[in-house]
């Protein structure tokens, strides 16, 4: 991931799972934010120092010409062959091997996994986040979810009812105390996985955990943790990458350009190639559980269609 920590994937053996077709029309209800606590908590010295650090990080990356938000341009051309290879590497592998506990960095092959039920997203803010910031963040997340829904054709929206994807936005002290909240949302987390979420160091900018049904290879839930200390662009880079990865693009590739699924931090926000990969991920020609070998000829055809066959 360009900015986040591990995309931890949890397999849940579920007796039954209500499935919805991937070609349904995406519906976007009005923005709703679920709040952990009422605002009003003072900002701690540690949180203020972390906010200063992240401000310096953002300024330094921008000075280097990184954190681009232009979606890519003439200097970042890619062909249908490149798009297909990048998609296969990003959708059919994960950065952290689940068999090693989900926190050890070692790439592992996986079947195609995606949502078939609506992704109902709730925002939970720590009490340190003031009301005006909550309002802005809610609108920005809602707008991005609408974009993801349009690209995938799958329902992805903010909701305060039956949420299955929670985004926790909180400061460093609130994150450390969020163990019971996260554990309540994801009871299957191991102690190490939970600690990785609540104890992120300052070089881990954000994280997302997904859970899936191991029999159907479909997502059933997710939790993302984003520090409230981030300045605007770093915050949105976390939103863009974590939510897109949690839809079924869990890996990174150093060859993917322009893309947020690359550790080089060149792009902060979803690029044109990333949009194509999301369209491919939810294309009806593909289905959950496909292996890379099974999907490759279909992916190559989809890539040619999306790029106009520019090999």
Secondary structure, DSSP 8 states (H G I E B T S, - for coil): --S---EEEEEE--S------TTS---------EESS-S-----HHHHHHHHHHHHHHHHHHHTT-SB-S---TTS---HHHHHHHHHHHHSEEEE-GGGTS-SEEEEE----EE-S-EEEEEEE-TTS-HHHHHHHHHHHHHHHHHHHHHH-S-EEE-SSS--EEEEEE-HHHHHT-HHHHHHH-TT--HHHHHHHHT--TT--EEEEEEEETTTTEEEEEEEEEETT--HHHHHHHHHHHHHHHTT-----TT--S-SSSTT--BSS--HHHHHHHHHHT-TT--TT--HHHHHHHHHHHHHHHHTS--
